Amino acid sequence: MPFYVKQGQIPHKRHIAFAKENGELYREELFSTHGFSNIYSNKYHHNMPTKALEVAPMSLSHGATWVDSLVQNYKLDSRLADGEGNFFSARNKIFFNSDVALYTAKVTADTNEFYRNAYADEVVFVHEGNGVLLSEYGELEVKKWDYLVIPRGTTYQLKFNDYSNVRLFVIESFTMVEIPKHFRNEYGQLLESAPYCERDIRVPELKDAVVERGNFPLVCKFGDKYQLTQLEWHPFDLVGWDGFVYPWAFNITEYAPRVGKIHLPPSDHLLFVARNFVICNFVPRPYDFHPQAIPAPYYHNNIDSDEVLYYVDGDFMSRTGIEAGYITLHQKGVAHGPQPGRTEASIGKKDTYEYAVMVDTFAPLQLTEHVKNCMAPDYNRSWLED
């Protein structure tokens, strides 16, 4: 998605006859976004990608809506929602609205099923685990603390080397996940001032086409509805592809944070954008260098956005009682900020070691029963002083 990539064998022009050695045609598939008016890729299959033996309904639930939740500040230990399952069935929906849905997952099992989210881009943050993302476009190495950006409609599998400790934070976006425009020049290249560059982005490597006939299960997600399609041919049968649409990876440790004389707002830690929400991250960095700077954030009231923080690692100067895998939700219209003593404790500190993923939405989030079951009931009182 970030830039043009070409792999394998492709014809010298689009939409022309492209024959195998035996004279049969490869099957071209145009994989386009926004109709035919935005970025796209062309994929060249050994077999028609439309061949399906059977389509059947499938039931899979990720969490019921908490209908009477209060508008307040929340802290929850997402690990308390852990269940069992593979990279898609183990997901627990925590928050959602019409633009985005946020999930956590403890992945305990592999699967031979293929998976496709037909209606949403996915950003999969790999909190714990290493492995490989397999897709039509090839193999992409998966490392701990990777963001995997997977365009909607991508057929893929996510496999890990060891299932004893695999943890994911998944952001499902119903609009395209993009690199912010102000990070790029008019030609699309990332600017010198951007917090990452093309060298930090990893793309799939196409492998030999899998030309196998049989019965290959594909789980398709359409919003909150699932279907199981039995494919006649293995879906990873590409001989070549080119374009701007493909899964890619970026590791949070490659992010170069901005540092200011005084405290910078969270928006200065921007990573990706979509319609009506943004993804930011916090990483280790020097603190502000004004002689009287207060490194801890000021108290603030997000009157236009809900703020979700998924804590990855380190010590957060503004929060107490935070561990990796915890989530906080600070909702629009409710003030929040450092807890008692944290502002004073931050003065004079020179740097911080913290990793977190932040999602700011511009429409209110709904909560699920997982929040009710995993929340700290006294978090709203944590700003009270003895």
Secondary structure, DSSP 8 states (H G I E B T S, - for coil): --S-EEEE---SSTTS--B-TTS-B-EEEEEESTTTTS-EEEEEESS-TT-EEEEEEE------B-TT--SS-EEEEGGGG-----TTTT-EEEEE-SSEEEEEEE-------EEEESS-EEEEEEEE--EEEEETTEEEEE-TTEEEEE-TT-EEEEEES-TTS-EEEEEEESS--B--GGGB-TTS-B-TTSSS-GGG-B--B-------EEEEEEEEEETTEEEEEEEEE-S--EEEEEES---EEEEGGG------SS---GGGGEEEEETTEEEEEE--EE---STT---S---B--TT-EEEEEEEEE--TT-SS--TTEEEEE-TTS-B---TTHHHHHTT--EE-EEEEEEEESS--EEBHHHHHHB-TTGGGTT---
